[in-house]
Amino acid sequence: MGARELKHVAEVLAAWREAERLLDAALPDDPHRELLVETATELRSSYLMLTDPDNPPSATTIAATDLVLDRALSLFVTVEERIGPASAAPEPA
């Protein structure tokens, strides 16, 4: 895996962690709670696809995980505006 792919894996992992932290900070009736659950699940799946030792990520996989990452970072901004930052948000690529 090249440096670009490793950076991408690190960004997805940081976003997954951020989704989990925001989910922990969100109230049970928060209108974004279900989106946070879905986002954490998508980021986990993306991370697993990117780090599968038997199936190196293709350009298509990386592009798809880029979209997941972009949606996640956008959601984090929205949620943090409501509840405040749970931690430092991951930096976009």
Secondary structure, 3 states (H helix, E strand, C coil): CCHHHHHHHHHHHHHHHHHHHHHHHCCCCCCCHHHHHHHHHHHHHHHHHHCCCCCCCCHHHHHHHHHHHHHHHHHHHHHHHHHCCCCCCCCCC
